[in-house]
Amino acid sequence: MFRSSMAVLALFFMNLSSTTAQGSDTAMILNGGSTNTMPYSVSVHRDGRATISSGRDHRAVRIGSALSRRLFSALQAARHARTPAAVPCMKSASFGATLKVRWMGWSSVDLECPLTGPNRTLRNAVHDVLGALRVTR
């Protein structure tokens, strides 16, 4: 079961990476899901437009421009910070979901791990975006 879940997760991320806009005006929030939760993605544009995708559900929504600016400011700071590409983080194989952001060809560390500095700021901004969109983490 674990192998099949990992295979589905790998296909999910490969599919998203091939369809993700790589422009500076779009960020992709990716949640890898877990045994009990479906993976989802949220594309966020600088102007506040967003699209939530989970399974067969795709819906267009909006976030406030202040929240959008905060997210992209946090992305820029985290992208230019000199932090490790991977932060060691132990998680349950069944319940440990991953949460990352892709922007301009860059991918964040797993935002569900303990973080400091710009990565913590990015995690807080992402959680605020997901909360505003009423997306369960």
N, C-alpha and C positions, 0 to 999 in steps of 0.2 A: 504494500500500500504506500509506504514511504517513497519508494522509487517512482511509482506512478504519479504521486503528488508532485515530486520534484520535476518530473518530465513535463507535466502540465504547466508548472510554474515557469520552467525554462522557455517553453513555447509561448507563454503569455508575454514574457519580457522580450523575447525575440520579435514577436509580432508588434509589440508597442514600439520597439526601437526602430523598426522599419517604417512605421507610420508617423512617428513623432516629428512634429515640425521642429527644425533646429534653429529657427530664427531667434533674434534677440527679444522679440515681443511675445514669445510663447514659452511657458514652462510646463513640464509634465510631472505631476505628482503621481508616484506609482506605489501602490500597496500590493505586496505579493500575496496577501491572503494567508490562510492557515488551514488546518484540517476542518475547522468549524466556520470559517468565513471565506467569502468569495474575494478574489483579487479585484481591485478596481484601479482606475486611473482618472485623474482630473487634469484637463489641460486648462491653463489659465493664461489669458492674454493681458498685456499691460493695461488695456483699456477697461478691464474688469469683466470681460466676457469669459465664460468658463463652460466646459463640457464635462459632464460626469459620465463615465462608461464603466459598467459592471455587467458582465455576462452579456445578455441581449439588451440591457437597458442603456440607452444613451439619451441624456437630456441636457439641454442648453439652459444655463443659469447665469446670473450676474453676481459679482461681489462689488463692494464699494471701491472707489478709486483709491482711497487712502489705504485700504487693506492691500490692494494690488501693488501700490507703490512700495509699501512695507515689505511685501514678499520679494519683489525684484531687487530692492536694496539689500535685503538679507542674502539673496542669491549671489549678488555681485560680491559682497563681503566674504561669503563662505568660499566662493570660487577662487578668490585671490588670496585666501589665507594659506599659510604654510602649515597645513595639518595633514596627518597621515591619510592616505587614500582609504584605508580600512582601519576601523577601530575594533579591537577584540571585544566581543559581546556574546555572552552565553545566553541562549534562549531555549525554550522548550521546543522540541521537534514538532509537537502537535499544535501548539498554540502561539508560537513565536512568528509573528508576521514581520515583514520588512517594509520600511517606508523610506523611499528615496525620491529625489527630485532630479530631473534631467533638464538641462538648459544650455543651449549653445554648444552641444557636443560634450558637455561636462556632466558628470553624475555625482551627486552628493554621497556622503557616507550614509550608513543606515541611521536614520533619524530616530529610531526606536531604541538606540543604545545610549548609554550615559555619554553626555557631550558637554563641552565647554566652549567658550568664546563664540566665534561667528557661527559655528555649527549649532550651538544651542539657540542662538538668535533665529537661525533659519528654521529649526524645529518648531520654535514657538510661533513663528509666522505661518508655517504650514498648518499647524494645529488650529490656529485662528481661522485660516481659510476654510479648513475642513469643518470647523464648528459653524462658521457663517453659512456654509452650504448644507449643513445638517447631514454630513457624511460621517458615518460611524467609523471610527478608526479601528 
